[in-house]
Amino acid sequence: MEHNFDAEHIKEQEYQEELKQAENKDFKFSWVSSSRYLFYLIIACMVLFTWGGCYRLYTKRFEKPNVTIQESTLYTPKYK
């Protein structure tokens, strides 16, 4: 009877060790690897959004409209 209890106890210890190893490798349980991943993800997103915004401003830049100005309001006005 005591031999059966020892086997169960050993299996439980092995299960707990495997569970702890799995948690160390898992993203949501490992604070160090998850924070490093999130830091690099945020940096990459910031770089991509900045580059995308600059590219968009470069390709869709403001074009001056051709505005007609009255001749009487010029620096040297012309009157009829």
C-alpha positions, 0 to 999 in steps of 0.5 A: 500500500505504501509503495503505491503512494510513493509512485503517485507522489513521484508522478505528481512531482514529475507532473508539477515539474513539467507544468513549471517548465511549460509555464516558463516557456509560455508567453503569458507566464514568462514576464521577461520574454513577453515584455521583450517581445512587446517592447520590440513590437511597439518599437517596430509599430512606431517606426512603421507608422512614422515611415508610413506617415512621412511617405503619405505626406511626401506622395500627397503633399499640398499643391498650390492652387492657381488663384486669380488675383485682381490687378488692382491689389498687386504691388504695382496696381493696374487700373482701367 
